[in-house]
Amino acid sequence: MGAVLELRGITKRFGEVTAVDGLSFAIEPGEVFTLLGPSGCGKSTTLRIVAGLEQPDDGQLLLNGRLIVSAQERLFLPPERRNMGMVFQSYAIWPHMTVFENVAFPLRLRREPGPRIRERVRAVLQLVGLEGLEQRPATLLSGGQQQRVALARALVYNPEILLLDEPLSNLDAKLREHMRLELRSLQRRLGITVLFVTHDQTEAMTLSDRVAVMNAGRLEQVGPPSEVYERPATPFVHDFLGRALILEGVARREAGLMRVELAGEEGCALLVPDGSAVQLGDGAKIAVACRPEDVRLELPGPPAPNRVPVVVEEAAYLGERVEYSVRTAGGRRLLVFGPRRERYPVGARLDLVLDPRDATVWPL
């Protein structure tokens, strides 16, 4: 079975600005594929191109193998003929309509018969947990209920793919967490293919089968959430996803290992697997990056590889963990995490211990 949606070299310019730059990817049946990135990276523009709300300047778009957009051939299938469901960030609920009328609206546009409309609306409202609210005015709905109405309206005509444009961003934190779980459960039950756009890393990690991290209109990395987080392919991905702890140094190759002599940290070195880095010559300047949760603080021990002496400058208790701001002898200030039940005071002298398996290496 082929891809449900495929983008081939999609480019979109707004004057001098290239919002989407030669974007290519494919989404498999039943997959939740997420475009993740900061504001202005091109993710929403990409979604609008897929939905038919923007025309690309270059490239092709295929839906289940059918060519629906081709800049070269001047082919552009209008949105209403693409059989895609879309949930907007603002929900776009009609305030003068009831719940039933909002959800039935796409079917009325398609001139479906009355009995078919009632059957489909009843089924989809039950699916999203809004049964019994058919006649409630949209203005009397809570934020979570409006989100469900928008979702029901997008699903009522059995779209080939569901497009989600930051649909949870208008909810409060507790409701957003609840709706994330509900949305993922619903997607799995229906087996529907989803293209999801968000800047929220937690949403991307929770909902996605694959995450595509975007930057300046291009894809930095595509992969399962665990791979993108634990094995970032570029410095941008490492910095954007969570927090990064970065140490710079000079590479010295040894048998099967790379020894990184840390700049400004006399006698300190990190040993990382030789295969963890791009091929670098002896003496190359490199950066070793890892996540704060992948290092640990210990009482000072004898000098050894992957141990860096530090002094605690600040400590913040956050309930589930303690965040420490520590400074190395060379003046680097680093943020690391520690367990809440083993706390160190400001001024404590400790060793920062790094597991080389958790490190990523890049050239400087």
N, C-alpha and C positions, 0 to 999 in steps of 0.2 A: 504494500500500500504506500502510495507516494505522499509527499508533504501536503498538508492542508493549505498552507500559505508559504509562498516563496517570493523573496525580494531579490532582484538581480541588478546590482549597480545603481540603486536609487539615489538620485541627487536632487536637492532642492535649494535654490538660491533665492534670497530676498535682497535684491540690489547687489551690493558688494559683498554681502554676507552669505557664506555657504552654510546653511543650517543642517543639511544632511549631505554627506560626502561619500558617494559611491557605496552605499550600504547594501550588503548582501547577507541573507540568512534564510533558513527554512524552518518551519514549525511543523512538527510531526503530529499525527492524529492523537487526540486526547492529552496533549501536552500543555502545561502552563509555561509559557515563554515570557520572561519579564525583561523589559527594557529599563535599566536602572542607571541613573546618573543625576548630576546636579542640574539646577535650572539653566536653561540655555544650551544644553548639550545636544538637542535635536530629537529627543525621544517623543515628545508630544507631536512635533511636526511629522515624524515618521508614522505615528498612529493616525493622524489626520489624512495622510496620503493613502494609507491602507483603507481607511473608511470612505475615501472619495471626497473628502472635504478640502483637499489640496491636490493640485496636479504637479507631478514631478517634472523637472527640467530634463532628466535623463533616467534611463533604466526601465525595467519591466516588473510587473507584479502579476503573479499567478495564484489563482484560487482553485485548489483541487485539480491542478494541471491545466486549467483554462486560463488563457491570457486575458486579463481584464484591464491592464494598463500597459501601454508601450509608448514611450515618448517618441521613439524613432518612427513608429507606424501611426502616430497621432490617434492612438486608441485610448479611450477613457470611458469605462463603464460607469454610469452615474451611481451614486450611493444606494438609491432605492432598488437597484438591480443586482446588488452584490450579495444579498442574503447574509449580511453580517449584523450581529447585535452589538449595540454600543451603550455603555453606561458612562455618562459624563461625570466630571468632578462635581458639578453643581446639581446633578441628578436630572435637571430639566423636567421636573414634574409640572403638569398643567394645573395651576392653582384653582381653576374654575371647574375642574372635573373631579368626579369621585375616583376611588381606587379602581373600580371596575372599568370606568371609562378611560382612565389613563392606560391601563394594561391592554384594553381592547383596541386602542387607537391604531396601532400598526395593522391589525387584522382588518379593520374597517377600510383603511387605505387600500388594502389588497382586495377589497370587495368580497371578503369571505361571507358565507351565509350566516344568518343569526344563530342557528343552533350550533354551528361549528365554533363561532366566537364564544358563546357561553361555555361550551365544553372546554375549550382551550384555556380561557381565562380562569375558570374554576380550578382546573388541574394545576396551572402554574402558580396560582395564589396559594394553593395547598402546599406546593413544593417549597415556597419561600416562607411559609408560616404566617400568611396573612388571610387565611380562610376566616369568614365571618365579618371581614371589614370591607366587603365589596362596595357598600353604599356610603362609606365614610368619606367626607370631603378631604381633599388633599391638604387643605390648610390646617386640618386638625391632626395631622400625622407628626410623629416624632422624627428626629433625624434618621434613626435606624430604620423606621418604617418607610420613610421616603426612599432610602437606599434600596430597600427590598422591592418597592414598587418599580423603581427604575430597572432593577435586575429582572423582575418578572416581565416587564414590558420588552426587554431585550431578548428574553428567552421564549416568548409566547409563540413566535412563528418558526421555531426550530432553526436558528441560524447555523451556518456552517462553521462559523468561528465567532467567539465573543470577545469584543474589544473593551478593555477596562482602562479608563483614563483617571488614575488616582481616585477611585470611587470612595475610599475610606477617609480621605484627608479632612473632610468636614465634620467628622465624628469626634467626640471626646475620647481620651486615651483608653478608658475602660471599655467603652462600646466598640471602639476600633479593634481592640484585641479580640473581643467576642465575635465580631463580624468576620474577622480574618479566618477564624476557625470554621464558622458557618459557611463561608464562601468556598473554602477548600473542601469541606465535606460535600457541599452541593456539586462542585465540579467533579469530584470523584464519582459520585452517584450517577451523574448524567454522562460522564465520559466526554464532555464537551472540550473542544480545543479553545485555548484562551491566549490572547496577546494582552499582556498587562503592562501598564506604564506607571512607574512610581519613582520618587526620589527617596522613599523610606526604605532603609536597608532591612529593617526587621520584617516588613511586609514582603520584600523580595525573598528573603531567606525562608520565610514561613510558607509562602504560597507556591513557590516556583519549582518546576522540574529542571529548568535551565535558566540561568541569568546571563543577560548580555549587558555588560557595563559599557556605557557610552560616554564619550568625551569629544567635544568639538565636532560633532556630527559623524564620528567614526566609532567602530567597535574596538574597545581595548582588549576585551576577553569575553569568551562565551563558554559556559560550562555549568555543571551542577553547582548549587550553592556552596557545598562543602569544598569543592575544588577551587572555586573562585576566591573563597575566603582564605583557605589554608595554603593555596599555591598560586598567589597572584602573579600574573604574567608580566605586569609592568608596575613601575613605581606609582603611577596614578591609581591603579586598582588597589594597591596596598594601602595608600593614603586614604582613599575614598571609603573603603570598606573597613569600618572600625578604626581603631587607633594603631599607630605604628611606632615601634621602637627601632631606631636606626643607628647603627655604629659604622663609622667609616674607617678604612684601613688600607693596607697594601697586601696584595696576594703573594704568597710564597707557596709554591706547589711542592707537596711531598707525596710519597707513595699512596695513591688512592684518596688523598685528602688535600684540602686547600687550607693552608695556615694564613690567617688574616691577622697581621700585626696592626693593632689599633693605633691610629694616629694620636699622639699626645698622651697615651696611656702607657708609660714605661713598663716593660715586662709583661704586658697583657696581650694575649692573643686568643683568637677563636679558631677552632678546628671545625670545618664544615665539609660534608661529602663533596668530592671533586665533581661529581655529576650534577650537583645542585645548581651549578652556574653555567653561564655561557662560557665558551672557551676563551680564557684570558691568559695573557702571557705573564711570566714571572715578573713581579714588580708593578703590575697593573693596580691602579687605584679602584677600589670597589666599595660598595655599601652592603652591609649585612643587615637585613630587616627581619623582624619577627613581631608577633603580637604581644602586648603587655601581659596577657594571661598565660603566655607560653614560657615565661621566665619565672624564676622564683628567687626570693631573698633568703639567705642563710647567714648564720654567724660566720665571721671570718675564718678561713681555713688557709692551709699552705698554698702558695702560688701554684696555679695549674691552668691549663687551657680551659677556656669557656667560663672562667671566673673573673669578674671585674669588681674590684673594691669600690664601694660607694658610701656616701653619707646621706642619711635621711634628712631632708630639708623641710618637708611638709608631710602631714598624714591626714587624710580625710576619711572618716567612717561613713560608709554609704549603706549600712544595713547588711546587705548580702556579701560585701567585701570591703576591704580598706584600700584606698588609692594612695600610693606614696610618690612623692616627687623626690628623686634622689639625684645626687651630683657625683660624677666620677672625679678622679684625681686630675684629669685633664680638663675639667670644667664643663663636661657635657651634662645637661640636665635631662633626665629621663623620667617618664611616667610608667610605673609598674603597679601591679595588683597583688594583694596578699589576702589570705583568709582572715575572716573577722575575729577568729578565736586566737590568733597568734599575731599580736600587734607589737610594733616596734615604735619607740618614742623618737621624737625629733632629736637629731644629733647622733643617733645610733650608727655605728660603723658596721657595715655588712658586706657580703659578697653578692653580686648579681650573677646568677647561674643560668646559663643558656644551654638548652638542648639543641645540638646542631641539626637534628632532624626537623626542627620547627623553623629553620632559617631559610630565607630566600636571599639570593645574591644577585646584585646588578653592578654593571660597570659605572663608574662616575665620569 
